[in-house]
Amino acid sequence: MKFLWIIAAVLLITGCENFYSKVYDEKIKEEKIPCVRIAEKDKILKAQIIRALKEENILIKDKCPYTVRVYAKFISQCNNPEARSIGADFDGFLRFDLLRKEKLVYRSQMDWKGEFHEERIKDLIRKMKKDLKGL
């Protein structure tokens, strides 16, 4: 019984997160990625992503062959009454598509339960760095 309480406490503290990634070009796993540019319209989210990338020592440049295209959805943004009444297995997702010269080479996504916070961005960046040795 104590074991179940410990597991429940860990999940409550850390939140529930699921990571998914897919490599579209195997060469990207070992390729040196000297910089990235960010494609995101939401200025606040873009600023948070840039700050997190800089903390991970990833260079951001406007003119770079590598682009991180961002997709984000927060269930609180959903206006469909049917979807809201049914609920969801997650409260939001954040996905990074890495493109090399506008061609998709890698995708990483996380779904979560609970509140969104900047640490979730850092977690997804760390997942990318683990998958892509040259980042």
Secondary structure, 3 states (H helix, E strand, C coil): CHHHHHHHHHHHHHCEEEEEEEECCHHHHCCCCCCEEEECCCHHHHHHHHHHHHHCCCCECCCCCEEEEEEEEEHHHCCCHHHHHHCCCCCEEEEEEEEECCEEEEEEEEEEECCCCHHHHHHHHHHHHHHCCCC
